Amino acid sequence: MRDGHAYLNRSAQHIADAMIEDADRLGIGHSRGSLGEHLIDAGANHQGGIEAGLRIVEICMGGLGKVSAALATGKWPYSVDVRSSQPVLACLGSQYAGWNLSHEKYFAMGSGPVRALARVEPLFEEIPYREPNADSSVVVLETSTPPPAAVVEKVSKATGLAPEKLTFVYAPTQSLTGSMQIVGRVLEVALHKAHDLKFPMDAIVDGAGRAPIPAPHPDFLQAMGRTNDAIIYGGLVQLYVRGSAEAARDLAEQLPSRTSRDYGQPFADIFKKFKGDFYAIDPHLFSPAEVIITAIETGDTFRSGSADNAMLEQSLG
């Protein structure tokens, strides 16, 4: 991985700057916070939409992913397609919402290339990528309100960047933009589960994913449930890996969401069952419904899992 080149953050910053220039067309708002930070409201007090969501997914992936929306056939024909030829860096090094940026009553998990600058998560002990020359950064937050000054200061201190060099993009789960950017994590959840399964990350060389885009819902729990279920019961991911056919087959068998003990209920119901304790839910549930693993050195391909239309019917309607 590159060392000394701020290309994750630089790429993401270009996308964020273009969003600001296209704010009216995208239905989003841009302002400055109390410390001079850039704020992009992509779905709270501004409508936002699918296009804004697509660009946020690209920001989350540090510019290392190609993201598009496609319309096909079937009951849930509108889907997001995500692909990357550097999936580990794009998904785990950038897109994963792994940085806790909560403060007092404000709760948010930070996503995007800013994580590769701060490197405060244990995950970065396994990711050698460094960006010492980054001169700006972008933070994506799944929330309806901009970050308080204390959060901006926390990010500034961790990255060494002045607040005016930081851009915070936010949209709530209940918005169309928010739904779009969450479902756009279909490839990322597969990478994260593969990591949990101890599959060697340097053996994953390419990947793509697809999941239906659910209708937004004004209730947070229902909105969160729909976005998770779109991946858990409707997501499809293909990974290209190095190594033996046996290792690829084992990954294919273990990766689908159906291997989880909590599989088989709408996510909103599972969340209620565990009394809102997100971390009590089996982490292996967070993975796509169907996977295809190709061992590029042997030419073998293995398939496992399938879309669960009955569960999609219950959740997405």
C-alpha positions, 0 to 999 in steps of 0.5 A: 500500500502506498506510504506518504501519499495522501491519496485516500483523503485527497480523492475523497476531498475532491468528491466532497468539494464537487458535492459543495459545488453541486449542492443545489442540484443534489438537494444538499446544504453547505455551511461552516461550523463554529470552528470553521469546519465545513458541514454538508447536510445531505439529508437532515434539513435538506432533502438529499437523494440517491445521487447524494448518497452515491457520492457519499459512498464514494467518499466513504471508500476514499475514492477507491470504489465505483458506485452506481444505482441500477434499475432491473426487474423484480419487486425491489428493482432499484439497487446499488452496485459497488466495486473496488480493486482495492477492497480491503483499503477502500472498505476496512481502511476507509468506509467502515464506521469504526471511529466512535465520535460520540460526545455526551448526548451526541452519538455518531460513528465516524466513517471515511478516509479520516480514519486512516489519518487518525488511526485510533482503532485497533484495526489499523494495527493490521493495515499498514497504509499511512497518509502523513502528507494529507492536508485535509480530510472528510468525515461521514456521520450517520446522524441528523445533526452536525457534530458539536465543537468537542467532536470537531476538536477531537478529530482535529487533534487526532488528525493534526488538521485544523478544523477548517481543513475538515469536512463533515458530511451527515445524513440521518438513517431515515433519509433517502441519502442515508438509506443509500449510503448505508446499503452502499456498505454491502461490500464492506460488511463482507470484508469485515466478516471475512476479517472476523473469520480470520481470512487473510486480508492480503489475499482479497484482491478484488470485489463487488457487491449489490443490494436493493435500495429500500424506501426510507422510513420516518421511524429510526428503528424501521429505517435502520431495520430496512437498510440492514435487511437489504444487505442481510437478506438481499445482498450479493457479493463476489470476491476474488481471492488468492490462495487455495481452492479449499480456503476459497470454498471455506470462506464461501460457506462461512460468509453468508448471513444465514450462518448467524444464530440470529438469522431469520427475523427482520433486523428491527425485531432482532434489535428489539429482542436485544433491548437495543444493545447493538453489540449483543447481536451476533456480529456474523449476521452483518454480511450479505445474503449470497456470496461468490468466491473466486480463487484466481490462482486455481480458477475455481468459483464457489457459491453459497447463500441466496436472497431471502425474499420472504424476509425482504417482503416482511422488512421492505414491503 
